[in-house]
């Protein structure tokens, strides 16, 4: 289990076709100062793109997977060539009949490799939208299509997203949602075995302990009761397959033009994030990278990233089930911003993560 993740998992297909970490929280975790440099896991590209809203000098987006980089290249071309409404249609935020034509239009601005990659995905894009064609999104689609109807009616599912006071959300959750079928289904469908088979690569669970189903139930309750689910784009997508009433940061109309103007500040790199780009960085968007690593590998990668942090640079990452933070040998070089973290966690709409970590480099 000590081999690097690039030797244990496959990276040829799209694993994530959209971001599953809350970019509102990500942006809020960094200083709001123009001219910074950021190093980011690429994934689908949404959150690397969202960092452009901080008016940086550069965002370096790195990924081991050529498929994930193709997701970002498609987005770059889409921001440049589509209106906001057309962008939402192409990426599957709502039902649309014109996705094939929109994809063809966007691919005119792409390199041959990206064109070839997405032409092979054309039917999936037409059927689901370009933001819904990954393995992880298909996992939720299977849950939504085959499991969720056995638990709740369509009206109950839609009722989740009605505006309610906190006391009413508690009552709705306990009386209408948290039934025996829900508890049984989450124990089975969100087990590590099924999630590894249908959702994530099984290698991503090599360093995870505990019950995934129990974790999902706890976090769903938090998102449905302690937060306002009507404003949660991740819950909306999982339960309904649309984002017609709640959009992630990079997909919102008020951000579309700003992002389009700053796309030339993105640098794409295929390879390990800790070896991408040159010089120092003021912020690191690391997704849930350390969850997939042993403690020894975490220490090696963390150390290389920390060596590239500017004084006061911040490292931001999430943990789902494997607890990770700055390894002990770096405690004198980095400070965990615990109180700030706690405030941001209460706002974090990506409810399935167990922990958000915000650390600041000394200097």
Protein Blocks (a to p, Z undefined) as FASTA:
>chain_A
ZZcfklmbcckbcfblcdfbdfklmmmmpccdehiacdddfknommmmmmmmnopabdcd
ddfblklmmmmmmmmmmmmmpcfklmmmmnopaccfklmmmmmmmmmmpcfklmmmmmmm
mmmmmmnopklmcfklmmmmmmmmmmmmmmpcfklmmmmmpccdfklmmmmmmmmmmpmk
lmmmmmmmmpmklmmmmmmcfklmmmcgcjfklmmmmmmmmmmmmpcfklmmklmmmmno
paklbccfklpmklmmmmmmmmmmpccdeddfklgcehjdfbdcehjmmmmpcfklmmmm
mmmmmmmpcehiacddddfklccdddfklmmmcccdfklmmmmmmmmmblmbfbdcdddd
eZZ
